[in-house]
Amino acid sequence: MKRAAKKSSRKARPLAKASTAGRRVLGFSNQGKQEEPKSPLPAQHQKKPGIEARMQPRPHYRAPLYKGSGKLQDKVALITGGDSGIGRAVAVLFAREGADVALVYLESEKVDAEETLRAVEEEGRRAMLIAGDVSDPGFCRDAVEMTLDEFGHLDILVNNAAYQQHQESLEELSEEQWDKTFRTNIYGYFYMAKFAIPHLQEGSAIINCGSITGLEGSAQLLDYSATKGAIHAFTKSLAQNLVEKGIRVNCVAPGPVWTPLNVADKSAKDVAQHGAKQPMKRPAQPEEVAPAFVFFASEADSSYITGEVLTLLGGETTAA
């Protein structure tokens, strides 16, 4: 494979600020109760890839009820799609648990990536930004090497970057879209794992982001659902392949989550109803999904768990 030129990045800088976990932020009341917006949400639509800073209401990612305990102390994590949504919330909680993070993002999402970097720094940990496209194998190789150059080692890989586009029928689904979805959602996971594994030691973890659509299917997300099903199978197979090396591989498969991925895909009318069919009558907030990634990343919590696909569905049990 041809080696791609290295993409731009922002070097990590050391900080020693205290965690912001205890302060009042969106989604947290003075009485300690989590406050998450329910459907219907404000109707809205954005051009792809979608910018979290423009969403209303803003997704909740700071997880004010979550208290770190050093589960990932001095670990290094590489997170694709780390600029926003689930990836941002995971980065914040990893930092709260003591990890430094490298964040892979698309150049068009820089405004979100910069906010995530600041949020990690506010937790007292270091972060670096790596701009590029995970569908490019050369970039994936470079992203791993840049992480190693900056932090010296790699302990956790989070495959989270994704592309989705609704289509009414198979006839409307172009070969170009099919190829783009697979190259981002499954080839990207393959490339990142392939280049990261030689640098992972016993006790390391790979965490993939799946989806309810990979279990139930979706009439208007034919390609996306197929990639998520592939990710679930890839997780189980890679877990078997790496078990003797002591590297755990697991998958988090959420239902609807309030992220830019959806406002940049669905119509404004459909965005307003995002998550309304779940028993909890709302989509998950990224901060509600991120603790599952901490669980799979932490040896203290999941040293005997590999090859699992964990569903987070807001009360839905038919797909679990």
Secondary structure, DSSP 4 states (H G I P E B T S, - for coil): -PPPPPPPEE------PPP-TTS--TTB-TTS-B--PPSSPPP----TT--GGG-SSPPP-S-TT----STTTT-EEEEETTTSHHHHHHHHHHHHTT-EEEEEE-GGGHHHHHHHHHHHHHTT--EEEEE--TT-HHHHHHHHHHHHHHHS---EEEE--------SSTTTS-HHHHHHHHIIIIIHHHHHHHHHGGGPPTT-EEEEE--THHHH--TT-HHHHHHHHHHHHHHHHHHHHHGGGT-EEEEEEES-B-SHHHHTTS-HHHHHTTTTTSTTSSPBPHHHHHHHHHHHH-HHHHTT--S-EEEE-TT--S--
